[in-house]
Amino acid sequence: MTTLSDLQAWLHKLKQAYYTGVKSVSHGGTTTTFQDMDKMRQAIADAEAEIGGLTGSRRPAAGYASFSRGDGS
């Protein structure tokens, strides 16, 4: 079973690689090479979701704000 600290370390390495444009990440004696940055971004989202599930926190949901003056305008 993967521990919370292992997941956090993996996420940290994923983000470091992503922000520097590197598609390979080594962790725990294994190297993972992603096809493209979209696949790496998905791995980051998956790791964040799994960490959130273990800690009881949730990733912020993306959305947009809408405002109205209340006068139909």
Phi, psi and omega in degrees: 000139178279134180272164178300317181294325175296315179297319180294321178294317178300314180298317179300314180294320177301313181295319178302312181296315182301313184287347176255000177081015180268133184261003178243138180228131176252134180200132177062033179081006181236140175249129178247129177245125182269146179299317182205175183291334176296320178294322178292319178299322177293321177296322177297314179298319179296316180295318178297320179294318180294319177296317178300322178294325180282329184262351181083006177258164180236150173292144175298138179276139177282142179192192178220155180264146177230136182233148178221144177277352179084000181250018179085000181271000000 
